[in-house]
Amino acid sequence: MDPKRFAIRTYGCQMNVHDSEKVATLLEDAGLEASSAESEADVLVINTCSIRDKAEHQLYSDLGKLREWKAERPGRIIGVGGCVAQQVGDSLLGRFKHVDFVVGTHHLRQVPELLEGARAGRRAAWVGEDKSPARFDLPMRRPEPSVGVRRKAFVTVMEGCDMFCSFCIVPSTRGREISRTAAEIEAEVRQLADSGIIEITLLGQTVNAYGRHDVRRGKAAAAGTMPFAELLARLDAVPGIERIRYTSPHPLFYDEDLIRAHGDLETLCPHVHLPVQSGSNRILEAMRRRYPRERYLEIVEGLRAARPDLALTSDLIVGFPGETEADFEDTLALVREARLVDSFSFKYSERPGTAAAELTDVVDAETAQRRLTALQDVQKAQTLAYHESRVGEQAQVLVDGPSRRGGDQISGRDRHNRVVNVDLGPDHGVLAGAQIPVEIIAATPHSLLGELLDPASGRLGPRGDSEASGHKSAPRQADEPGRVAGVADTVEDALRVL
């Protein structure tokens, strides 16, 4: 009997989560049903991450264990997609005889065809770079009727990266930059808004590089693209959209228009996740980041001038080859000076084919771990201080579902992308997708605690500010991270999402 139920195991960043949504819709369109558990599935697709070697090794460990899963039921099929698939290609088929197909990041549309081949006993790999904009032509994820109203959606605006940072494998796994047309993006956002979506997150490996090559060459009009700030303004005008976020930007592509947009656009959320990687100019140069710490801090100052309550988060790497104690102290100083609300920090991980892999001045593991612990201690203190500064404020929370704390709590995010837990008592009936006004009554190192407000006491505006008071809420500082649903705990070090 042909396989009828599928499951998808997702590792990595928001782009991977969105890719998994697309694959799920393709499989549903091919006649399969999503399974609530892998143990009940006939088809399992693993969507991989290769940003760090730990994530790649996790895949190999998982595939070894899945031999037993496949043997439990004749006809089961295993597929591997994502960045590791793009990186190593059909060698996965040679190493793991129970893997049926491999699909790269540019060829998601081929998953149903690969599945049909696997059903007929044909093992295949479909990888390689596809520079055609047609690769963006994929069905949107449909709402899941059992989990409340779907209010959030990812929207891919560009893929690939032309920056070639010395530590990063992304240009090899995602290819060169390619941008969708603004008309296609706007049409998708309008369709999402018509279906009830109120929050969109624009995705791209260097999302604010959107359209830059066309703009630089004077061909934006012909190509159908535009500067990123103009795209934001265009989407800000779409009826029904109340929150716009974007990730992950590169400091090199912030201009005055983009900075100003954070003060001008009502729907643009006051949270920016702006990776810096290091606070040392010497290390930034070795990383090929193409900006000094002074420019990063200048951007931060500009963003906060445009939106005083902006929440700033970042990515940081410690133990990069050649990093000295002085370099590390520069990183600690930047974390404090930039007033990072939160950050994802990692020990440097050598990736094959990158320029940094050729460097010989390796920082020993013990030193790297010590620095990582010290950095995270500084960040934890800043995060808690920020959360405590929010106590007494009002916020609009978009509910994600039950809180991880259990009990009668629900959990959601405010416009600053902070996790807010709210105790509503038994039989509250609040489902995912609801918007609720709360007052922040307590802070923890990882989240905020809110109390439901009486809606009649003062309605919060689209920025999350009290309209009854006639002015915006007092300037804040920032918000906390959280994991996108479906990102595996086993790769928490791998470019987690804010």
KAFENFEN-V321916 format. One record per residue. N is the residue number from 1. RES is the residue in one letter. PSI is psi in degrees with one decimal (none if undefined). OMEGA is omega in radians with two decimals (* if undefined). NEAR is the number of other C-alpha atoms within 8 Angstrom. Layout:
BEGIN
N:RES:PSI:OMEGA:NEAR  N:RES:PSI:OMEGA:NEAR
END
This chain:
BEGIN
1:M:137.7:-3.14:3  2:D:143.0:3.07:5  3:P:137.7:-3.07:10  4:K:-19.9:-3.08:10  5:R:142.1:-3.10:12  6:F:156.4:2.99:15  7:A:151.1:3.12:14  8:I:126.7:3.08:10  9:R:120.8:-3.00:10  10:T:131.2:3.02:13  11:Y:148.7:2.89:14  12:G:-145.0:-2.91:15  13:C:178.9:-3.14:12  14:Q:-33.0:3.10:9  15:M:-39.7:3.09:9  16:N:-40.0:3.09:14  17:V:-44.0:3.14:14  18:H:-40.3:3.08:9  19:D:-39.4:3.11:9  20:S:-37.2:3.06:11  21:E:-42.1:3.14:10  22:K:-43.9:3.13:13  23:V:-41.0:3.12:11  24:A:-43.8:-3.14:11  25:T:-39.2:3.08:12  26:L:-42.5:-3.14:13  27:L:-37.4:3.08:13  28:E:-40.7:3.10:10  29:D:-23.6:3.11:7  30:A:4.0:3.04:7  31:G:5.8:3.13:7  32:L:161.8:3.09:11  33:E:142.7:3.08:9  34:A:134.7:3.11:9  35:S:145.2:3.13:10  36:S:-14.8:-3.13:6  37:A:146.2:3.12:7  38:E:-31.0:-3.12:9  39:S:-20.9:3.14:5  40:E:-4.2:-3.03:8  41:A:152.0:3.02:12  42:D:-25.4:3.14:12  43:V:131.4:3.09:13  44:L:123.3:3.07:13  45:V:127.0:3.09:12  46:I:117.1:3.14:12  47:N:112.7:-2.86:14  48:T:162.9:3.07:17  49:C:143.9:3.11:15  50:S:22.1:-3.09:11  51:I:-28.4:3.07:12  52:R:156.3:-3.09:12  53:D:-25.9:3.12:10  54:K:-40.7:-3.13:8  55:A:-39.4:3.12:15  56:E:-43.7:3.13:12  57:H:-32.5:3.10:8  58:Q:-40.5:3.10:10  59:L:-47.8:-3.09:9  60:Y:-37.3:3.08:8  61:S:-44.5:-3.14:8  62:D:-43.7:-3.11:8  63:L:-35.7:3.09:9  64:G:-42.5:-3.13:8  65:K:-24.9:-3.06:8  66:L:-5.7:3.03:8  67:R:-43.5:-3.13:9  68:E:-40.8:3.11:7  69:W:-43.0:-3.11:9  70:K:-35.7:-3.10:13  71:A:-19.8:-3.10:8  72:E:-28.1:-3.06:6  73:R:117.6:3.14:7  74:P:139.0:3.08:6  75:G:-3.7:3.10:10  76:R:149.6:-3.06:10  77:I:137.5:3.09:14  78:I:127.5:3.05:13  79:G:149.1:3.12:13  80:V:126.5:3.10:13  81:G:-171.6:3.06:15  82:G:-162.3:-2.94:14  83:C:-36.9:3.08:14  84:V:-39.2:3.09:13  85:A:-44.1:3.12:17  86:Q:-36.3:-3.05:15  87:Q:-45.0:-3.00:8  88:V:-15.4:3.01:8  89:G:-138.7:-3.00:14  90:D:-2.8:3.06:10  91:S:-24.4:3.06:7  92:L:-35.9:3.12:11  93:L:-35.3:3.12:15  94:G:-35.6:-3.08:7  95:R:-33.8:-3.09:6  96:F:98.7:-3.03:9  97:K:-16.2:-3.13:7  98:H:-0.5:3.04:8  99:V:131.1:-3.03:13  100:D:-35.2:3.11:13  101:F:155.9:3.13:14  102:V:131.3:-3.13:17  103:V:130.3:-3.12:18  104:G:174.4:-3.04:15  105:T:-19.9:-3.09:13  106:H:-1.4:-2.96:10  107:H:36.5:-3.14:12  108:L:-32.1:-3.10:12  109:R:-20.4:-3.10:9  110:Q:-2.1:-3.08:9  111:V:-48.1:3.12:12  112:P:-39.0:3.12:10  113:E:-41.5:3.09:7  114:L:-36.6:3.11:10  115:L:-43.5:3.11:10  116:E:-40.5:3.09:8  117:G:-40.7:3.12:11  118:A:-37.4:3.09:13  119:R:-31.5:-3.14:10  120:A:4.9:3.09:6  121:G:10.5:-3.13:6  122:R:123.5:3.06:8  123:R:137.2:-3.06:10  124:A:157.7:3.04:12  125:A:134.0:3.13:10  126:W:94.5:-3.13:10  127:V:-170.4:-3.08:13  128:G:162.0:-3.09:7  129:E:136.2:3.07:7  130:D:112.4:-3.09:7  131:K:2.8:-3.11:6  132:S:135.7:3.04:5  133:P:-13.4:-3.14:9  134:A:-19.3:-3.14:5  135:R:-16.8:3.08:12  136:F:-10.4:-3.03:6  137:D:80.2:-3.09:6  138:L:151.6:-3.12:8  139:P:146.9:3.08:7  140:M:151.3:3.11:7  141:R:133.3:3.11:8  142:R:156.2:3.12:5  143:P:148.6:3.06:6  144:E:112.8:-2.96:7  145:P:-19.8:-3.02:6  146:S:-4.2:-3.01:4  147:V:27.2:3.12:8  148:G:-166.7:-3.09:9  149:V:129.8:3.10:11  150:R:120.8:-3.07:11  151:R:-13.8:-3.09:9  152:K:148.3:3.10:10  153:A:148.9:2.98:9  154:F:146.2:3.06:9  155:V:115.8:3.10:11  156:T:126.1:3.10:10  157:V:-27.3:3.08:12  158:M:161.8:3.06:14  159:E:160.3:3.07:15  160:G:171.9:-3.11:14  161:C:133.2:3.11:13  162:D:14.2:-3.02:7  163:M:-34.3:3.10:6  164:F:50.5:2.98:8  165:C:145.0:-2.95:8  166:S:-20.2:-3.09:10  167:F:-5.9:-2.84:12  168:C:136.3:-3.12:10  169:I:-3.9:-3.04:12  170:V:-43.9:3.12:10  171:P:-26.1:3.11:13  172:S:-31.2:-3.06:7  173:T:-25.2:-3.13:11  174:R:-10.8:3.07:14  175:G:-170.6:-3.12:11  176:R:163.0:-3.09:9  177:E:135.4:3.01:9  178:I:130.7:-3.08:9  179:S:142.7:3.02:11  180:R:162.8:3.05:11  181:T:149.3:3.13:9  182:A:-35.2:3.14:10  183:A:-40.6:3.11:7  184:E:-41.0:3.14:8  185:I:-47.2:-3.13:12  186:E:-40.8:3.13:11  187:A:-41.2:3.11:8  188:E:-43.5:-3.12:9  189:V:-40.3:3.10:12  190:R:-40.6:3.11:10  191:Q:-40.1:3.10:8  192:L:-43.8:3.13:10  193:A:-40.1:3.12:13  194:D:-26.4:-3.13:8  195:S:0.3:3.09:6  196:G:0.4:3.11:10  197:I:133.1:3.08:14  198:I:-14.0:3.13:11  199:E:127.8:3.08:12  200:I:145.7:3.01:14  201:T:117.1:3.13:12  202:L:130.3:-3.03:13  203:L:144.8:3.01:15  204:G:150.5:3.11:16  205:Q:-40.1:2.94:11  206:T:78.6:-2.87:14  207:V:-36.2:-3.11:16  208:N:3.1:2.96:11  209:A:2.5:-3.13:10  210:Y:127.2:3.03:14  211:G:5.5:-2.96:12  212:R:-36.6:-3.13:9  213:H:-39.9:3.10:6  214:D:-42.6:3.14:12  215:V:-45.4:-3.11:12  216:R:-35.1:-3.11:7  217:R:0.9:-3.11:7  218:G:25.1:-3.08:7  219:K:15.8:-3.07:9  220:A:-42.8:-3.12:12  221:A:-44.1:-3.13:8  222:A:-35.2:-3.11:6  223:A:-14.2:3.14:8  224:G:17.1:3.11:9  225:T:-174.2:-3.10:15  226:M:169.9:3.04:14  227:P:151.6:-3.05:10  228:F:-39.6:3.14:11  229:A:-36.6:3.11:9  230:E:-37.4:3.08:8  231:L:-43.2:3.11:10  232:L:-43.8:-3.14:10  233:A:-37.1:3.14:10  234:R:-40.7:-3.13:9  235:L:-28.5:3.07:10  236:D:-27.7:-3.09:12  237:A:-2.7:-3.11:6  238:V:120.6:-3.14:11  239:P:135.7:3.10:6  240:G:-23.4:3.12:9  241:I:123.1:-3.08:14  242:E:-21.9:-3.14:9  243:R:130.6:3.03:11  244:I:130.1:3.03:13  245:R:165.1:3.05:11  246:Y:147.4:3.12:10  247:T:146.6:-0.15:12  248:S:132.3:3.13:13  249:P:167.5:3.05:15  250:H:135.3:-3.12:12  251:P:-29.3:-3.09:11  252:L:-23.7:-3.00:6  253:F:23.9:2.98:8  254:Y:122.2:3.03:10  255:D:179.0:-3.09:6  256:E:-35.9:-3.13:6  257:D:-42.7:-3.14:7  258:L:-40.7:3.10:10  259:I:-43.9:-3.12:13  260:R:-31.5:-3.12:10  261:A:-29.6:-3.12:13  262:H:-19.0:3.03:13  263:G:-23.8:-3.01:9  264:D:-33.2:-2.99:6  265:L:120.2:-3.06:9  266:E:-37.0:-3.02:10  267:T:-11.9:-3.10:11  268:L:116.2:-3.01:12  269:C:147.4:-3.11:12  270:P:54.4:3.07:11  271:H:130.5:3.06:14  272:V:125.6:2.99:9  273:H:104.8:-3.00:11  274:L:95.4:-3.11:12  275:P:133.6:3.08:12  276:V:-34.0:3.06:10  277:Q:-42.2:3.12:9  278:S:155.4:3.06:13  279:G:4.2:-3.12:16  280:S:125.5:3.11:12  281:N:-35.6:3.14:9  282:R:-42.8:3.13:7  283:I:-38.7:3.09:13  284:L:-38.9:3.10:15  285:E:-41.9:3.11:11  286:A:-29.2:3.10:8  287:M:-9.6:-3.07:10  288:R:42.1:-3.13:9  289:R:-20.8:2.98:9  290:R:22.0:3.00:7  291:Y:149.7:3.01:10  292:P:168.6:3.13:10  293:R:-32.2:-3.13:10  294:E:-39.3:3.12:6  295:R:-40.1:3.10:8  296:Y:-47.5:-3.12:11  297:L:-29.9:3.06:9  298:E:-41.0:3.09:8  299:I:-44.6:3.13:11  300:V:-43.8:3.12:9  301:E:-40.9:3.12:8  302:G:-42.6:3.12:9  303:L:-41.3:-3.13:13  304:R:-28.3:3.04:10  305:A:-38.1:3.12:7  306:A:-37.1:-3.11:11  307:R:92.3:-3.01:10  308:P:-27.8:-3.11:10  309:D:16.8:-3.09:11  310:L:135.4:3.02:14  311:A:120.7:-3.09:14  312:L:128.2:3.06:16  313:T:166.8:-3.00:17  314:S:173.8:2.98:13  315:D:142.1:-3.12:11  316:L:141.6:3.09:12  317:I:130.6:3.02:11  318:V:158.0:3.11:14  319:G:19.0:3.05:14  320:F:145.0:-3.11:11  321:P:128.1:3.12:10  322:G:-4.2:-3.12:9  323:E:125.3:3.10:11  324:T:174.2:3.06:6  325:E:-37.1:3.12:6  326:A:-40.6:3.09:6  327:D:-43.5:-3.14:12  328:F:-39.5:3.09:14  329:E:-34.0:3.05:8  330:D:-37.1:3.10:11  331:T:-45.7:3.10:11  332:L:-40.9:-3.13:11  333:A:-38.9:3.13:9  334:L:-40.8:3.11:10  335:V:-42.4:-3.13:11  336:R:-44.7:-3.08:9  337:E:-37.8:3.12:6  338:A:-10.8:-3.13:9  339:R:50.0:-3.14:9  340:L:127.9:3.09:15  341:V:-31.7:3.10:15  342:D:164.0:3.10:14  343:S:152.8:2.97:11  344:F:119.5:-3.06:10  345:S:141.1:-3.03:12  346:F:153.1:2.91:9  347:K:140.3:3.12:11  348:Y:136.2:3.14:8  349:S:118.6:-3.12:7  350:E:130.2:3.12:10  351:R:138.5:-3.07:12  352:P:139.6:3.07:6  353:G:-3.1:3.12:6  354:T:156.6:-3.12:12  355:A:-36.0:-3.11:8  356:A:-23.1:3.13:10  357:A:-18.3:3.13:10  358:E:-9.6:-3.11:6  359:L:142.7:-3.03:8  360:T:-13.6:-3.08:5  361:D:71.5:-3.00:6  362:V:137.3:3.04:9  363:V:128.1:-3.07:11  364:D:155.3:-3.02:7  365:A:-38.5:-3.12:6  366:E:-42.9:3.12:6  367:T:-42.8:3.13:9  368:A:-42.1:3.13:12  369:Q:-40.2:3.11:9  370:R:-43.1:3.13:8  371:R:-40.5:3.12:11  372:L:-43.4:3.13:12  373:T:-43.3:3.13:8  374:A:-41.4:3.11:8  375:L:-45.0:-3.12:10  376:Q:-31.4:3.07:9  377:D:-43.0:3.09:8  378:V:-43.5:-3.11:9  379:Q:-40.9:3.13:13  380:K:-41.5:3.14:10  381:A:-40.3:3.13:9  382:Q:-39.5:3.14:13  383:T:-46.2:3.13:15  384:L:-41.7:3.14:12  385:A:-40.8:3.10:8  386:Y:-46.8:3.14:12  387:H:-41.3:3.13:15  388:E:-32.0:3.12:10  389:S:-16.5:-3.12:8  390:R:-13.7:-3.10:10  391:V:131.4:-3.11:11  392:G:-13.4:3.12:7  393:E:162.1:3.00:8  394:Q:149.4:-3.13:12  395:A:151.3:3.03:13  396:Q:122.9:-3.07:12  397:V:127.2:3.04:13  398:L:113.8:-2.95:12  399:V:132.4:3.05:14  400:D:-30.5:-3.13:11  401:G:-160.8:3.12:9  402:P:146.0:3.11:9  403:S:149.9:3.04:10  404:R:-20.1:3.13:5  405:R:-16.7:3.13:5  406:G:-159.9:-3.12:7  407:G:-141.3:-3.11:5  408:D:13.5:-3.10:10  409:Q:143.4:2.91:13  410:I:162.8:-3.08:14  411:S:144.0:3.08:14  412:G:-167.4:-3.13:12  413:R:144.7:3.04:13  414:D:-176.7:-3.08:13  415:R:-20.4:3.10:14  416:H:6.2:3.11:12  417:N:22.3:3.05:11  418:R:140.5:3.02:14  419:V:127.6:3.11:15  420:V:121.4:3.07:13  421:N:136.8:-3.08:13  422:V:125.8:3.10:11  423:D:113.0:-3.06:9  424:L:-3.4:-3.12:10  425:G:172.4:-3.09:7  426:P:152.1:3.05:5  427:D:39.5:-3.09:4  428:H:-29.8:3.08:7  429:G:10.5:3.14:4  430:V:123.2:-3.09:6  431:L:166.1:3.04:11  432:A:138.7:3.14:12  433:G:-14.8:3.11:12  434:A:148.7:3.00:9  435:Q:129.2:-3.11:8  436:I:139.5:3.07:10  437:P:133.2:-3.12:14  438:V:160.1:2.91:12  439:E:133.5:3.12:13  440:I:120.6:-3.06:15  441:I:-13.4:3.14:10  442:A:160.8:-3.12:9  443:A:145.0:2.99:13  444:T:170.8:3.12:10  445:P:-17.9:-3.03:9  446:H:-13.0:-3.06:9  447:S:176.1:3.08:12  448:L:152.8:3.06:14  449:L:127.8:-3.09:12  450:G:158.2:3.07:13  451:E:132.4:-3.07:11  452:L:131.6:3.08:10  453:L:153.0:2.97:9  454:D:115.1:-3.09:7  455:P:-27.2:-3.11:7  456:A:-13.1:-3.06:5  457:S:-8.1:-3.12:6  458:G:116.6:-3.07:10  459:R:136.9:3.10:10  460:L:137.4:-3.13:13  461:G:-180.0:-3.08:8  462:P:-21.8:3.07:8  463:R:-2.6:-3.04:9  464:G:14.0:-3.13:11  465:D:152.1:-3.13:12  466:S:119.7:3.10:14  467:E:-27.2:-3.13:11  468:A:-31.0:-3.11:7  469:S:-17.5:3.10:7  470:G:6.7:3.11:6  471:H:166.5:3.13:7  472:K:157.8:3.10:8  473:S:161.4:-3.11:8  474:A:148.2:-3.14:5  475:P:137.9:3.11:6  476:R:-166.6:3.12:10  477:Q:-54.5:-3.10:13  478:A:-171.3:-3.05:16  479:D:170.4:-3.04:17  480:E:167.2:-3.13:14  481:P:172.6:3.01:12  482:G:161.7:-3.07:8  483:R:139.7:3.07:8  484:V:137.0:-3.13:9  485:A:131.1:3.12:4  486:G:-9.6:3.09:8  487:V:123.8:-2.99:12  488:A:142.3:3.12:10  489:D:-26.2:-3.05:5  490:T:-10.9:3.09:6  491:V:44.3:-3.11:12  492:E:-21.1:3.11:8  493:D:-10.0:-2.97:9  494:A:91.1:3.02:13  495:L:58.4:3.13:9  496:R:164.9:-2.94:10  497:V:143.0:3.04:9  498:L:none:*:10
END
